[in-house]
Amino acid sequence: MQVVTRVLSILQALAPKSKGATLQELHEELDIPVGSVHRLLAVLMEEDFVTRSPTTKRYFLGPAARQLTEQAPYRTALLATPHPAVVAAGRANGETVFLTELIGDRAVCVALVEGRHPLRLFVRIGQEMPLHAAASSRALIAYLPETVARKLLDGHTLDAFTPDTPTTADTVVEHLALVRARGYDICDDELDRGVWAVAAPVFTSTGAVAATVTLAAAGGRMREPLARASATQSVLTAARELSAELGFAGAWPTTEGPAPDAPDASDSEKPKAQSTRSSR
């Protein structure tokens, strides 16, 4: 029973630590011998309950532990308190910014900050994003092994939302290479007409993608290169801040803002495509 108690103590100690903890810090906080903490961490890492940054050597709560709170369609804890990085990204441009996570085989919106413009995009918590036609979804699956990404795509109907929507797994998989190369995805009229969006991945300490940060806007406000570059930078900044908190210390691609006159025909984002006028 002592082993079980110590394991639970380690998980409880790591849970609130956004910057992780070292072996020595856990030893001192929990008063467990260093050797015992090391052995328990090794087992927890094998089972994905704990991850370790290969650069900083700090330990973090792993995906298996986080999944214990993700059995519902979405995690209500995120509804009331969007991460400050997401809030900052929304304020920077006044557009709708939201977080998407892969829960099972579905890409689901789990947190959002609504835009301030009278004409804004309608997104809701718990909304499912199509894997093939949304930048938020494609940035999630771009870093999975190709066989896994294809299996996910094969499990869904690849509907054509607009004439520009990619509707075959081969087309989507080819596009995922572009997402990895530049570090973000763009959607321009692929999911909804008149909708432009940019999404960037949030990485964990082991380089896995935990979520994506997406900014969605009416296309008319994103025609100028500076507007697109500003939106892209806001999303990248938020994604990198969240990644740093999860212990990611890897290299980021060198990225530039998307060219306004060259919309990517397969970069799409579906904040369930519907522009709506706010009464506020």
N, C-alpha and C positions, 0 to 999 in steps of 0.2 A: 504493500500500500504506500510505502514511502516513495517508491519510484513514481507511482501515479500522482501523488501529491506534488512531487517536484516538477513533473512534466506540466501539470496544470499551473504551477507557480510561474514557470518559465513563459508559458503562453500568455498568462495574465500580465506578466511584466512587460512583454513585448507589445501587447495590443495597443497601448496608448502612445507608444514611442514612434512618432512619425520619422525620426532620424535613425531608428534602430538602436542597437546596443552592442557593445563588445562583450567578449567572453568574460573579461575581467569585471566589467560593470555588472553583469548578471551575477557573477560570483559574489561581489560585494553587496549587492542589493538583496539577494535571496539567502545569503549565508550558506550556500551549498558549495562543497569542495570543487575546485576548478576542474579536476579530472571528471567528476560526476557530471558537472554542467556540460563539459565537452562531449562526453559520451551520449548524453540525452539529446543534445543539439544535433549530433550526427544522425541519430535515429529519426528525429523530427524532420530533418532535411531530406532524408530518404523517402519519407512519407509526404513531403511537400507541405507540412504544417509550419515549417520555418524555411526561409531562404537566407542566403548570405551573399553580400556584395563581394564580387571577386576583386574589387579595387579597394574598397574601404575596410573589408573584412568584418563589417558590422552585420548583425543578425536582424531579420525582420520577420513579422508574422507572414506566413506563406499562403498560397492560394487555397490549399485544402482547409486551413483554419477559417479563411474568409468565406468559403463556400457554405460553412455552417450557418451563416446569416443570410445566405442568398437563395434559400429554398423557395421563398415566395416569389411571385412574378417580378417584384422589384423591392428594394430596400427602403422602407419608409423613413429611415433615419436621415437619408439624404434629402428628403423633400423639404424639410424645414431649414436645413443649414447647408446650402451649396458651398463648396470650398471657396475661400477668398480668391483664389486664382481664377475661378470661373466667374465670380462676381466682377473682378477687375477687368476681365476680357470683355464682358458685356458692357461695362461702363465706358470702356475705351472707345467703342464704336456705336453704342446705343442699339446694338442688334441682339437678337436672341442667341444665347450661347448655352449649350447643354452637354452633359456627359452621357456617354453610351457604354454599356458593358455587354459582354457576351455571356449570357446566362443560358446554360445548356447549349442549344443550337440556334438561339435567337439573340439578335442584337436589340437591346432594350434601353430606352432613355431612362436614366435613373436620377437625374438632377438637372435643373435648368434655371436660367435667369432670363426673364422675358425682355424683349426689346422695348425701347421707349418710343419708337416711331408710331404714328397713327396707323400706318400700313405696315404690319409686321407678320411674321410667320407663326403659324399655329403649330405648337409642339406640346405634347402632354407627357407627364410622367407615366411610365409603363408602356409608352408607344413603341411598337416594334418597327425597326428599320429594315428594309429589304437588303439582304446581304449583297446582292449584285448591283443595286441601283442607288445606294446611299454612300456618300463619302465616309460618314461616321462608321458604317459597317465594314466597308472595304479596308479602311485603315486599321480596323480590329483584326481582320483575317489575313492581312498582307504578310504578317510575320510568322504565320503558322507554316508548318511543312506543307508543300504543295498538295500532297495526298490528303491531308486533313482538310485543307481549304476546299478541295474539290468535293470531298465527301459532304461537307456542309452545304455547298452549293447544290449538289445533286439531291439533297433532301428538301429543297425548296423549288417552287415554281418560279422560273425567271421571267416574270411578266414584263411586257413592254409598256412602261408608263407614258413614254413619249417616243417619237421616232428615233431619238438619240440614245435610248436605253440599251445597254449591252444585254443581250438575251441568251448568250451561250456561256458555258463554263470556261471554254477556251479563251474567249474574249476577256472575261473577267480576270482569269489567271494571268493573262498577258499584261493586263493593266496593273495588277498588283506589283509587278516588278517596277513599274514607274513610281508607285507609291513608296516603295522601299528606297528607291534611288534618291528621291527628293525629300522624303521624310514627312509628307502630308498628302492629302487627297483633295481634289476639287470636284464639285458638282455644278454643272452649268446647263440647266434645262434637261437634264437626263431623267430626273424623277418627276419634276413638276415644271411646267412652263413658267418662265419669269422668276425662277428661284435660283439663287447662287449660294453655294456653301463651301466652306473649307474645314477640313478635319485633320487633327494630328494625334498620333498615338501617345499614350501614357505608359511608360515602361516601369517594370519592377526591377529590383536589384539584380535579378538574373537575366534581364533582357526580354522577358515575356511581356506582352501587351496586356495591361490590366483594364484599360478603358480608352476612350477617345474623347477629345474636346472638339466640339463643332460649333462654328458660327454660321448661322443661316440668315439670309437677307433677301429682300426683293432685288431682282436682277438689275432694275433700273438704278439702284443706288450703288451698284458695283460695276459700273461701266468704265470708270476711270482707273488707270493703272495704280494711282496712289491709294484709292479706296481699297482695291484688292490687296495691295501690298500691306496696308495697315491692318486689314482684317486677318491676313495670313500671319503677320507678325504677332498679333494679339493671341491667336490660337497657339502658335508655337511657344510663346512665352508662358502661357498657362500650362501647356502640356509639359514643358520642361520643369516648371516649378513643382508640379505634381509628381513627376518622375523622380526629381531629386528627393522629395519627401519619402518616396518608396525605396530609396537607396540606389537608384540607377546612377551609374558613374561612367557609362560607356560613351562612345563617340556619336555625335549627331551628324547627319548628312549636312553638307553645305547647301543651303536652300536660298532661293530667291523668290520674290513675289510672282504670282502667275501673270502671264501676259494678258492684258485685257482683250486684245484682239485675236487671241488664240485659245478660246475655251477648250478645255480637254473634253473630248467627246465621250470619255468614259468615266470622268470623275463626277459622281453624283452624290447628292445628299437629300435624303428624304426626311424632312421634318414634317411629316405627312402633309404634304404639299398643299397647302391651302393658305392663301393670303387672306387675312381678315382685318377689318378696320376696328380699331379699339375705340370705345366710347370715352376713354379717358383722355 
